[in-house]
Amino acid sequence: MLNVLASSINIMQVRIARSRMAGEPPDLIVAPRLAHLGLLDFHRAKESIEEGKHAVERVAHLLHLLGNVAS
C-alpha cells in the first residue's frame, strides 16, 4: 500500500512540474538520474548528493554560456 501511495505522489509531482514548465519554461534544467531511488530512500542520501553533483558537472558548460548571455 505504501508503494502505491509513493507512486501516486510521484505521478502527481511529475504532472505538476510539467504543467509549470510548459507555462514558464526554464533556461536550463539540471536533471540528476535518480529514477532508481524511491520516495523513502533516505538512507541513500550520499548517493543522491553525488548524482546531483554529477548532473551539475554535465551542464556546467551551459551554465557558463547562460551567464555570458545574461551580461
C-alpha positions as CSV (number, residue, x, y, z in Angstrom):
1,M,0.0,0.0,0.0
2,L,2.8,2.4,0.8
3,N,4.4,1.7,-2.6
4,V,1.1,2.6,-4.3
5,L,0.9,5.9,-2.3
6,A,4.5,6.7,-3.2
7,S,3.9,6.0,-6.9
8,S,0.8,8.2,-6.8
9,I,2.6,11.1,-5.2
10,N,5.4,10.7,-7.8
11,I,2.9,10.8,-10.7
12,M,1.2,13.9,-9.3
13,Q,4.6,15.7,-8.8
14,V,5.7,15.0,-12.4
15,R,2.4,16.3,-13.8
16,I,2.6,19.5,-11.8
17,A,6.2,20.1,-12.8
18,R,5.4,19.5,-16.5
19,S,2.5,21.9,-16.3
20,R,4.5,24.6,-14.6
21,M,7.4,24.2,-17.1
22,A,5.0,24.5,-20.0
23,G,3.8,27.8,-18.7
24,E,7.2,29.2,-17.8
25,P,10.0,27.2,-19.5
26,P,13.3,27.3,-17.6
27,D,16.5,28.5,-19.2
28,L,18.3,25.3,-18.2
29,I,17.3,22.0,-16.5
30,V,19.7,20.2,-14.2
31,A,18.3,16.6,-14.0
32,P,20.1,14.1,-11.8
33,R,19.5,10.5,-12.8
34,L,17.6,9.3,-9.7
35,A,14.8,7.1,-11.2
36,H,16.2,4.1,-9.3
37,L,15.5,5.8,-5.9
38,G,12.2,5.6,-4.1
39,L,10.4,8.2,-2.1
40,L,11.6,6.8,1.3
41,D,15.2,6.0,0.4
42,F,16.6,8.5,2.8
43,H,19.5,6.1,3.7
44,R,20.8,6.6,0.1
45,A,21.2,10.4,0.6
46,K,25.0,10.3,-0.1
47,E,24.4,8.6,-3.4
48,S,21.7,11.2,-4.3
49,I,24.0,14.1,-3.5
50,E,26.8,12.6,-5.6
51,E,24.5,12.2,-8.6
52,G,23.4,15.8,-8.1
53,K,27.0,16.9,-8.3
54,H,27.5,14.8,-11.5
55,A,24.4,16.4,-13.0
56,V,25.7,19.9,-12.5
57,E,29.1,18.8,-14.0
58,R,27.2,17.6,-17.1
59,V,25.6,21.0,-17.7
60,A,28.3,23.3,-16.2
61,H,29.4,24.5,-19.6
62,L,25.8,25.5,-20.4
63,L,25.6,27.5,-17.1
64,H,28.7,29.4,-18.2
65,L,27.1,30.2,-21.6
66,L,24.0,31.4,-19.9
67,G,26.0,33.7,-17.7
68,N,27.6,35.3,-20.8
69,V,24.2,35.8,-22.5
70,A,22.7,37.5,-19.4
71,S,25.5,40.0,-19.2
